[in-house]
Amino acid sequence: MSTRRLTLDLHPIFNQGDKIDAALENALAEAQRKKARELEIICGIGKTSA
């Protein structure tokens, strides 16, 4: 059995609300089409500590 997992990384568009909405809608539609078991959404701008 294949594990269908999709990932949506919002980092490149973290401050563009309209693009985020479209990306989420597209990712959810793709997950439904592909019958994905998981959709990982990576959000925020993130920071690394030195």
PyMOL commands that set and color helices and strands:
alter all, ss='L'
color gray80, all
select helices_A, chain A and resi 11-13+17-33
alter helices_A, ss='H'
color red, helices_A
select strands_A, chain A and resi 5-9+38-42
alter strands_A, ss='S'
color yellow, strands_A
deselect
rebuild
show_as cartoon
